[in-house]
Amino acid sequence: MSDTLVPVFAALADDTRWAVLQELGRREQSASALATRFPVTRQAIAKHLAVLADAGLVEPVRVGREVRYRALGARLSQTAQALEAIGVEWDRRLAAIKRIAEEPQRPTA
């Protein structure tokens, strides 16, 4: 796995951050707006947003005096492609194991 994806998976490992990212996938929102949807403080949401931003999953967008956050589809697509590549490699390995297991047994001396 690419080292650049480690922060992504670390960020997504937290249930609250995962839920925040899902909310931001629906629409841009401020930390204050997000805090009304979760049982945590605005400060906790701000920390979660910082982790998501550091992982490249969200970005802040200034709208007047308000800072809203939006999900970054490109980073999510990159992560999905990396997972797909891992899945393809596993499928290849499992097919090779299946071929070996299903080969007729050769008599030994």
N, CA, C and O atoms as a GROMACS GRO file, in nm:
protein
  436
    1MET      N    1   0.085  -0.117   0.000
    1MET     CA    2   0.000   0.000   0.000
    1MET      C    3   0.089   0.123   0.000
    1MET      O    4   0.191   0.128   0.069
    2SER      N    5   0.050   0.219  -0.076
    2SER     CA    6   0.126   0.342  -0.085
    2SER      C    7   0.123   0.415   0.050
    2SER      O    8   0.019   0.423   0.115
    3ASP      N    9   0.239   0.467   0.089
    3ASP     CA   10   0.245   0.542   0.215
    3ASP      C   11   0.152   0.663   0.212
    3ASP      O   12   0.107   0.708   0.317
    4THR      N   13   0.124   0.715   0.094
    4THR     CA   14   0.037   0.832   0.086
    4THR      C   15  -0.108   0.799   0.122
    4THR      O   16  -0.186   0.890   0.150
    5LEU      N   17  -0.144   0.672   0.120
    5LEU     CA   18  -0.280   0.633   0.156
    5LEU      C   19  -0.296   0.601   0.304
    5LEU      O   20  -0.408   0.591   0.353
    6VAL      N   21  -0.187   0.586   0.375
    6VAL     CA   22  -0.195   0.554   0.518
    6VAL      C   23  -0.275   0.660   0.594
    6VAL      O   24  -0.362   0.624   0.673
    7PRO      N   25  -0.249   0.790   0.573
    7PRO     CA   26  -0.329   0.890   0.644
    7PRO      C   27  -0.478   0.884   0.608
    7PRO      O   28  -0.563   0.914   0.691
    8VAL      N   29  -0.508   0.846   0.485
    8VAL     CA   30  -0.648   0.834   0.444
    8VAL      C   31  -0.717   0.726   0.525
    8VAL      O   32  -0.824   0.747   0.580
    9PHE      N   33  -0.654   0.608   0.531
    9PHE     CA   34  -0.716   0.498   0.605
    9PHE      C   35  -0.719   0.527   0.755
    9PHE      O   36  -0.814   0.488   0.823
   10ALA      N   37  -0.618   0.595   0.806
   10ALA     CA   38  -0.620   0.633   0.948
   10ALA      C   39  -0.735   0.730   0.975
   10ALA      O   40  -0.804   0.718   1.076
   11ALA      N   41  -0.754   0.826   0.885
   11ALA     CA   42  -0.863   0.922   0.903
   11ALA      C   43  -0.999   0.854   0.895
   11ALA      O   44  -1.090   0.888   0.971
   12LEU      N   45  -1.014   0.759   0.804
   12LEU     CA   46  -1.142   0.693   0.785
   12LEU      C   47  -1.172   0.588   0.891
   12LEU      O   48  -1.284   0.537   0.899
   13ALA      N   49  -1.072   0.554   0.972
   13ALA     CA   50  -1.091   0.451   1.075
   13ALA      C   51  -1.178   0.499   1.192
   13ALA      O   52  -1.224   0.418   1.272
   14ASP      N   53  -1.200   0.628   1.201
   14ASP     CA   54  -1.282   0.684   1.309
   14ASP      C   55  -1.427   0.698   1.261
   14ASP      O   56  -1.452   0.755   1.156
   15ASP      N   57  -1.520   0.645   1.339
   15ASP     CA   58  -1.662   0.648   1.300
   15ASP      C   59  -1.715   0.789   1.277
   15ASP      O   60  -1.790   0.814   1.183
   16THR      N   61  -1.676   0.882   1.364
   16THR     CA   62  -1.725   1.019   1.350
   16THR      C   63  -1.671   1.082   1.223
   16THR      O   64  -1.745   1.147   1.149
   17ARG      N   65  -1.542   1.064   1.197
   17ARG     CA   66  -1.485   1.122   1.075
   17ARG      C   67  -1.550   1.062   0.950
   17ARG      O   68  -1.576   1.132   0.853
   18TRP      N   69  -1.575   0.932   0.954
   18TRP     CA   70  -1.642   0.866   0.842
   18TRP      C   71  -1.779   0.930   0.819
   18TRP      O   72  -1.816   0.959   0.705
   19ALA      N   73  -1.854   0.950   0.927
   19ALA     CA   74  -1.987   1.010   0.916
   19ALA      C   75  -1.979   1.156   0.868
   19ALA      O   76  -2.061   1.199   0.788
   20VAL      N   77  -1.880   1.230   0.917
   20VAL     CA   78  -1.860   1.368   0.872
   20VAL      C   79  -1.831   1.370   0.722
   20VAL      O   80  -1.886   1.452   0.649
   21LEU      N   81  -1.745   1.282   0.678
   21LEU     CA   82  -1.712   1.276   0.535
   21LEU      C   83  -1.837   1.244   0.452
   21LEU      O   84  -1.857   1.300   0.345
   22GLN      N   85  -1.920   1.154   0.502
   22GLN     CA   86  -2.045   1.123   0.431
   22GLN      C   87  -2.136   1.245   0.422
   22GLN      O   88  -2.197   1.270   0.318
   23GLU      N   89  -2.144   1.321   0.530
   23GLU     CA   90  -2.225   1.444   0.530
   23GLU      C   91  -2.171   1.543   0.428
   23GLU      O   92  -2.247   1.606   0.354
   24LEU      N   93  -2.038   1.557   0.425
   24LEU     CA   94  -1.978   1.652   0.332
   24LEU      C   95  -1.990   1.604   0.187
   24LEU      O   96  -1.984   1.685   0.094
   25GLY      N   97  -2.005   1.475   0.168
   25GLY     CA   98  -2.028   1.423   0.034
   25GLY      C   99  -2.164   1.467  -0.020
   25GLY      O  100  -2.184   1.473  -0.141
   26ARG      N  101  -2.256   1.496   0.070
   26ARG     CA  102  -2.389   1.541   0.029
   26ARG      C  103  -2.390   1.690  -0.004
   26ARG      O  104  -2.454   1.734  -0.100
   27ARG      N  105  -2.317   1.769   0.078
   27ARG     CA  106  -2.310   1.914   0.054
   27ARG      C  107  -2.203   1.977   0.142
   27ARG      O  108  -2.167   1.923   0.246
   28GLU      N  109  -2.154   2.092   0.099
   28GLU     CA  110  -2.059   2.169   0.179
   28GLU      C  111  -2.127   2.213   0.308
   28GLU      O  112  -2.245   2.247   0.309
   29GLN      N  113  -2.049   2.210   0.418
   29GLN     CA  114  -2.103   2.254   0.546
   29GLN      C  115  -1.992   2.314   0.631
   29GLN      O  116  -1.874   2.283   0.613
   30SER      N  117  -2.030   2.400   0.722
   30SER     CA  118  -1.935   2.456   0.818
   30SER      C  119  -1.921   2.361   0.937
   30SER      O  120  -2.001   2.270   0.955
   31ALA      N  121  -1.817   2.384   1.016
   31ALA     CA  122  -1.798   2.304   1.137
   31ALA      C  123  -1.917   2.321   1.231
   31ALA      O  124  -1.961   2.225   1.294
   32SER      N  125  -1.969   2.442   1.240
   32SER     CA  126  -2.085   2.468   1.326
   32SER      C  127  -2.208   2.391   1.280
   32SER      O  128  -2.280   2.333   1.361
   33ALA      N  129  -2.232   2.390   1.149
   33ALA     CA  130  -2.347   2.316   1.096
   33ALA      C  131  -2.330   2.166   1.120
   33ALA      O  132  -2.426   2.098   1.155
   34LEU      N  133  -2.210   2.116   1.102
   34LEU     CA  134  -2.184   1.974   1.126
   34LEU      C  135  -2.204   1.939   1.272
   34LEU      O  136  -2.255   1.831   1.305
   35ALA      N  137  -2.164   2.030   1.361
   35ALA     CA  138  -2.174   2.002   1.505
   35ALA      C  139  -2.319   1.983   1.550
   35ALA      O  140  -2.344   1.915   1.649
   36THR      N  141  -2.413   2.042   1.478
   36THR     CA  142  -2.554   2.023   1.515
   36THR      C  143  -2.604   1.884   1.478
   36THR      O  144  -2.709   1.841   1.525
   37ARG      N  145  -2.530   1.814   1.395
   37ARG     CA  146  -2.572   1.682   1.348
   37ARG      C  147  -2.504   1.567   1.422
   37ARG      O  148  -2.537   1.450   1.402
   38PHE      N  149  -2.409   1.600   1.509
   38PHE     CA  150  -2.332   1.497   1.580
   38PHE      C  151  -2.331   1.526   1.730
   38PHE      O  152  -2.344   1.642   1.771
   39PRO      N  153  -2.316   1.422   1.811
   39PRO     CA  154  -2.316   1.440   1.957
   39PRO      C  155  -2.178   1.480   2.010
   39PRO      O  156  -2.134   1.430   2.114
   40VAL      N  157  -2.111   1.571   1.939
   40VAL     CA  158  -1.980   1.620   1.982
   40VAL      C  159  -1.978   1.772   1.967
   40VAL      O  160  -2.066   1.830   1.902
   41THR      N  161  -1.880   1.834   2.026
   41THR     CA  162  -1.871   1.980   2.021
   41THR      C  163  -1.820   2.028   1.885
   41THR      O  164  -1.767   1.950   1.806
   42ARG      N  165  -1.840   2.157   1.861
   42ARG     CA  166  -1.788   2.217   1.738
   42ARG      C  167  -1.637   2.204   1.733
   42ARG      O  168  -1.579   2.183   1.626
   43GLN      N  169  -1.572   2.217   1.849
   43GLN     CA  170  -1.426   2.203   1.854
   43GLN      C  171  -1.383   2.062   1.815
   43GLN      O  172  -1.283   2.045   1.745
   44ALA      N  173  -1.457   1.962   1.859
   44ALA     CA  174  -1.425   1.824   1.820
   44ALA      C  175  -1.444   1.805   1.670
   44ALA      O  176  -1.362   1.740   1.605
   45ILE      N  177  -1.551   1.863   1.616
   45ILE     CA  178  -1.573   1.855   1.471
   45ILE      C  179  -1.458   1.923   1.398
   45ILE      O  180  -1.410   1.872   1.296
   46ALA      N  181  -1.413   2.038   1.449
   46ALA     CA  182  -1.301   2.109   1.385
   46ALA      C  183  -1.176   2.021   1.383
   46ALA      O  184  -1.102   2.021   1.284
   47LYS      N  185  -1.151   1.948   1.490
   47LYS     CA  186  -1.035   1.858   1.493
   47LYS      C  187  -1.052   1.745   1.393
   47LYS      O  188  -0.957   1.708   1.324
   48HIS      N  189  -1.172   1.689   1.385
   48HIS     CA  190  -1.198   1.583   1.287
   48HIS      C  191  -1.178   1.637   1.145
   48HIS      O  192  -1.121   1.569   1.060
   49LEU      N  193  -1.226   1.758   1.120
   49LEU     CA  194  -1.209   1.818   0.988
   49LEU      C  195  -1.062   1.840   0.955
   49LEU      O  196  -1.021   1.824   0.840
   50ALA      N  197  -0.982   1.877   1.055
   50ALA     CA  198  -0.839   1.897   1.032
   50ALA      C  199  -0.772   1.765   0.992
   50ALA      O  200  -0.687   1.764   0.903
   51VAL      N  201  -0.810   1.656   1.057
   51VAL     CA  202  -0.754   1.524   1.022
   51VAL      C  203  -0.795   1.488   0.879
   51VAL      O  204  -0.712   1.441   0.801
   52LEU      N  205  -0.921   1.508   0.846
   52LEU     CA  206  -0.968   1.478   0.711
   52LEU      C  207  -0.898   1.566   0.607
   52LEU      O  208  -0.865   1.519   0.498
   53ALA      N  209  -0.877   1.692   0.641
   53ALA     CA  210  -0.807   1.782   0.548
   53ALA      C  211  -0.661   1.741   0.532
   53ALA      O  212  -0.609   1.742   0.420
   54ASP      N  213  -0.595   1.705   0.641
   54ASP     CA  214  -0.455   1.660   0.634
   54ASP      C  215  -0.441   1.535   0.547
   54ASP      O  216  -0.339   1.515   0.482
   55ALA      N  217  -0.545   1.452   0.546
   55ALA     CA  218  -0.544   1.330   0.464
   55ALA      C  219  -0.583   1.359   0.319
   55ALA      O  220  -0.578   1.270   0.234
   56GLY      N  221  -0.621   1.483   0.292
   56GLY     CA  222  -0.659   1.520   0.156
   56GLY      C  223  -0.800   1.480   0.118
   56GLY      O  224  -0.834   1.475   0.000
   57LEU      N  225  -0.883   1.452   0.217
   57LEU     CA  226  -1.020   1.407   0.190
   57LEU      C  227  -1.122   1.521   0.185
   57LEU      O  228  -1.227   1.508   0.122
   58VAL      N  229  -1.090   1.631   0.251
   58VAL     CA  230  -1.178   1.748   0.247
   58VAL      C  231  -1.092   1.873   0.233
   58VAL      O  232  -0.972   1.871   0.258
   59GLU      N  233  -1.157   1.981   0.192
   59GLU     CA  234  -1.086   2.109   0.187
   59GLU      C  235  -1.178   2.220   0.236
   59GLU      O  236  -1.299   2.215   0.215
   60PRO      N  237  -1.119   2.319   0.302
   60PRO     CA  238  -1.199   2.433   0.346
   60PRO      C  239  -1.222   2.529   0.230
   60PRO      O  240  -1.136   2.547   0.144
   61VAL      N  241  -1.341   2.591   0.229
   61VAL     CA  242  -1.376   2.689   0.127
   61VAL      C  243  -1.436   2.808   0.200
   61VAL      O  244  -1.536   2.795   0.270
   62ARG      N  245  -1.374   2.925   0.183
   62ARG     CA  246  -1.426   3.044   0.250
   62ARG      C  247  -1.541   3.101   0.167
   62ARG      O  248  -1.529   3.127   0.047
   63VAL      N  249  -1.655   3.120   0.236
   63VAL     CA  250  -1.773   3.181   0.174
   63VAL      C  251  -1.810   3.299   0.262
   63VAL      O  252  -1.877   3.282   0.364
   64GLY      N  253  -1.766   3.417   0.223
   64GLY     CA  254  -1.784   3.534   0.309
   64GLY      C  255  -1.701   3.517   0.435
   64GLY      O  256  -1.581   3.494   0.428
   65ARG      N  257  -1.766   3.527   0.550
   65ARG     CA  258  -1.695   3.508   0.677
   65ARG      C  259  -1.698   3.364   0.724
   65ARG      O  260  -1.632   3.329   0.823
   66GLU      N  261  -1.773   3.281   0.656
   66GLU     CA  262  -1.789   3.141   0.696
   66GLU      C  263  -1.689   3.052   0.622
   66GLU      O  264  -1.660   3.073   0.504
   67VAL      N  265  -1.638   2.953   0.693
   67VAL     CA  266  -1.554   2.851   0.630
   67VAL      C  267  -1.636   2.723   0.622
   67VAL      O  268  -1.679   2.668   0.723
   68ARG      N  269  -1.657   2.679   0.500
   68ARG     CA  270  -1.729   2.554   0.476
   68ARG      C  271  -1.628   2.449   0.430
   68ARG      O  272  -1.520   2.482   0.382
   69TYR      N  273  -1.665   2.326   0.447
   69TYR     CA  274  -1.579   2.216   0.405
   69TYR      C  275  -1.651   2.134   0.300
   69TYR      O  276  -1.773   2.119   0.303
   70ARG      N  277  -1.572   2.082   0.206
   70ARG     CA  278  -1.629   1.995   0.103
   70ARG      C  279  -1.540   1.874   0.084
   70ARG      O  280  -1.418   1.880   0.101
   71ALA      N  281  -1.603   1.763   0.049
   71ALA     CA  282  -1.529   1.639   0.022
   71ALA      C  283  -1.456   1.652  -0.111
   71ALA      O  284  -1.505   1.716  -0.204
   72LEU      N  285  -1.339   1.590  -0.119
   72LEU     CA  286  -1.260   1.591  -0.242
   72LEU      C  287  -1.273   1.456  -0.312
   72LEU      O  288  -1.216   1.356  -0.270
   73GLY      N  289  -1.349   1.456  -0.418
   73GLY     CA  290  -1.375   1.333  -0.492
   73GLY      C  291  -1.251   1.269  -0.550
   73GLY      O  292  -1.243   1.146  -0.557
   74ALA      N  293  -1.153   1.349  -0.592
   74ALA     CA  294  -1.033   1.293  -0.654
   74ALA      C  295  -0.957   1.204  -0.556
   74ALA      O  296  -0.910   1.097  -0.593
   75ARG      N  297  -0.946   1.247  -0.433
   75ARG     CA  298  -0.874   1.168  -0.332
   75ARG      C  299  -0.951   1.039  -0.301
   75ARG      O  300  -0.892   0.933  -0.281
   76LEU      N  301  -1.082   1.049  -0.296
   76LEU     CA  302  -1.164   0.930  -0.272
   76LEU      C  303  -1.152   0.833  -0.389
   76LEU      O  304  -1.145   0.712  -0.368
   77SER      N  305  -1.148   0.885  -0.510
   77SER     CA  306  -1.131   0.798  -0.628
   77SER      C  307  -0.996   0.730  -0.626
   77SER      O  308  -0.985   0.612  -0.659
   78GLN      N  309  -0.891   0.804  -0.589
   78GLN     CA  310  -0.757   0.747  -0.580
   78GLN      C  311  -0.754   0.634  -0.478
   78GLN      O  312  -0.693   0.529  -0.502
   79THR      N  313  -0.820   0.654  -0.366
   79THR     CA  314  -0.826   0.551  -0.262
   79THR      C  315  -0.902   0.428  -0.313
   79THR      O  316  -0.860   0.315  -0.290
   80ALA      N  317  -1.013   0.451  -0.381
   80ALA     CA  318  -1.091   0.340  -0.436
   80ALA      C  319  -1.010   0.262  -0.539
   80ALA      O  320  -1.018   0.139  -0.543
   81GLN      N  321  -0.932   0.331  -0.621
   81GLN     CA  322  -0.847   0.264  -0.720
   81GLN      C  323  -0.740   0.179  -0.653
   81GLN      O  324  -0.710   0.069  -0.699
   82ALA      N  325  -0.683   0.229  -0.545
   82ALA     CA  326  -0.582   0.153  -0.472
   82ALA      C  327  -0.643   0.026  -0.413
   82ALA      O  328  -0.583  -0.081  -0.419
   83LEU      N  329  -0.762   0.038  -0.357
   83LEU     CA  330  -0.830  -0.080  -0.302
   83LEU      C  331  -0.867  -0.179  -0.413
   83LEU      O  332  -0.857  -0.300  -0.393
   84GLU      N  333  -0.908  -0.129  -0.527
   84GLU     CA  334  -0.940  -0.216  -0.640
   84GLU      C  335  -0.816  -0.293  -0.686
   84GLU      O  336  -0.825  -0.412  -0.716
   85ALA      N  337  -0.701  -0.226  -0.690
   85ALA     CA  338  -0.577  -0.294  -0.729
   85ALA      C  339  -0.542  -0.405  -0.631
   85ALA      O  340  -0.496  -0.512  -0.672
   86ILE      N  341  -0.563  -0.380  -0.503
   86ILE     CA  342  -0.538  -0.484  -0.402
   86ILE      C  343  -0.633  -0.601  -0.425
   86ILE      O  344  -0.592  -0.717  -0.418
   87GLY      N  345  -0.758  -0.572  -0.452
   87GLY     CA  346  -0.857  -0.677  -0.477
   87GLY      C  347  -0.823  -0.761  -0.600
   87GLY      O  348  -0.838  -0.883  -0.598
   88VAL      N  349  -0.777  -0.696  -0.706
   88VAL     CA  350  -0.738  -0.767  -0.828
   88VAL      C  351  -0.621  -0.860  -0.799
   88VAL      O  352  -0.620  -0.975  -0.845
   89GLU      N  353  -0.525  -0.812  -0.723
   89GLU     CA  354  -0.408  -0.896  -0.690
   89GLU      C  355  -0.450  -1.015  -0.605
   89GLU      O  356  -0.401  -1.126  -0.627
   90TRP      N  357  -0.538  -0.995  -0.509
   90TRP     CA  358  -0.586  -1.107  -0.428
   90TRP      C  359  -0.661  -1.209  -0.513
   90TRP      O  360  -0.643  -1.330  -0.497
   91ASP      N  361  -0.744  -1.160  -0.604
   91ASP     CA  362  -0.816  -1.252  -0.693
   91ASP      C  363  -0.719  -1.334  -0.777
   91ASP      O  364  -0.740  -1.454  -0.798
   92ARG      N  365  -0.612  -1.271  -0.825
   92ARG     CA  366  -0.511  -1.341  -0.904
   92ARG      C  367  -0.444  -1.449  -0.820
   92ARG      O  368  -0.426  -1.562  -0.866
   93ARG      N  369  -0.408  -1.415  -0.699
   93ARG     CA  370  -0.343  -1.512  -0.610
   93ARG      C  371  -0.436  -1.628  -0.576
   93ARG      O  372  -0.394  -1.744  -0.576
   94LEU      N  373  -0.560  -1.598  -0.546
   94LEU     CA  374  -0.656  -1.704  -0.513
   94LEU      C  375  -0.680  -1.796  -0.632
   94LEU      O  376  -0.695  -1.917  -0.614
   95ALA      N  377  -0.684  -1.741  -0.752
   95ALA     CA  378  -0.701  -1.824  -0.872
   95ALA      C  379  -0.582  -1.918  -0.889
   95ALA      O  380  -0.598  -2.033  -0.928
   96ALA      N  381  -0.461  -1.868  -0.861
   96ALA     CA  382  -0.341  -1.952  -0.871
   96ALA      C  383  -0.345  -2.064  -0.768
   96ALA      O  384  -0.310  -2.178  -0.799
   97ILE      N  385  -0.387  -2.033  -0.648
   97ILE     CA  386  -0.398  -2.136  -0.543
   97ILE      C  387  -0.503  -2.240  -0.583
   97ILE      O  388  -0.482  -2.360  -0.563
   98LYS      N  389  -0.614  -2.195  -0.638
   98LYS     CA  390  -0.719  -2.287  -0.681
   98LYS      C  391  -0.668  -2.381  -0.790
   98LYS      O  392  -0.694  -2.501  -0.786
   99ARG      N  393  -0.593  -2.327  -0.887
   99ARG     CA  394  -0.537  -2.411  -0.994
   99ARG      C  395  -0.447  -2.518  -0.936
   99ARG      O  396  -0.455  -2.634  -0.976
  100ILE      N  397  -0.361  -2.481  -0.843
  100ILE     CA  398  -0.269  -2.577  -0.781
  100ILE      C  399  -0.348  -2.682  -0.704
  100ILE      O  400  -0.318  -2.802  -0.713
  101ALA      N  401  -0.447  -2.639  -0.629
  101ALA     CA  402  -0.526  -2.732  -0.547
  101ALA      C  403  -0.606  -2.830  -0.632
  101ALA      O  404  -0.630  -2.943  -0.591
  102GLU      N  405  -0.647  -2.787  -0.749
  102GLU     CA  406  -0.730  -2.872  -0.834
  102GLU      C  407  -0.651  -2.956  -0.934
  102GLU      O  408  -0.709  -3.036  -1.007
  103GLU      N  409  -0.519  -2.938  -0.938
  103GLU     CA  410  -0.437  -3.021  -1.027
  103GLU      C  411  -0.445  -3.166  -0.983
  103GLU      O  412  -0.446  -3.195  -0.863
  104PRO      N  413  -0.449  -3.258  -1.079
  104PRO     CA  414  -0.447  -3.399  -1.041
  104PRO      C  415  -0.317  -3.431  -0.967
  104PRO      O  416  -0.210  -3.380  -1.000
  105GLN      N  417  -0.330  -3.514  -0.867
  105GLN     CA  418  -0.212  -3.554  -0.789
  105GLN      C  419  -0.123  -3.643  -0.875
  105GLN      O  420  -0.170  -3.737  -0.939
  106ARG      N  421   0.005  -3.614  -0.874
  106ARG     CA  422   0.102  -3.697  -0.946
  106ARG      C  423   0.154  -3.803  -0.851
  106ARG      O  424   0.184  -3.774  -0.735
  107PRO      N  425   0.167  -3.925  -0.900
  107PRO     CA  426   0.221  -4.030  -0.812
  107PRO      C  427   0.365  -3.998  -0.775
  107PRO      O  428   0.444  -3.953  -0.858
  108THR      N  429   0.398  -4.024  -0.651
  108THR     CA  430   0.536  -4.005  -0.606
  108THR      C  431   0.608  -4.138  -0.615
  108THR      O  432   0.545  -4.245  -0.613
  109ALA      N  433   0.738  -4.132  -0.623
  109ALA     CA  434   0.820  -4.252  -0.642
  109ALA      C  435   0.797  -4.356  -0.544
  109ALA      O  436   0.860  -4.462  -0.549
   0.00000   0.00000   0.00000
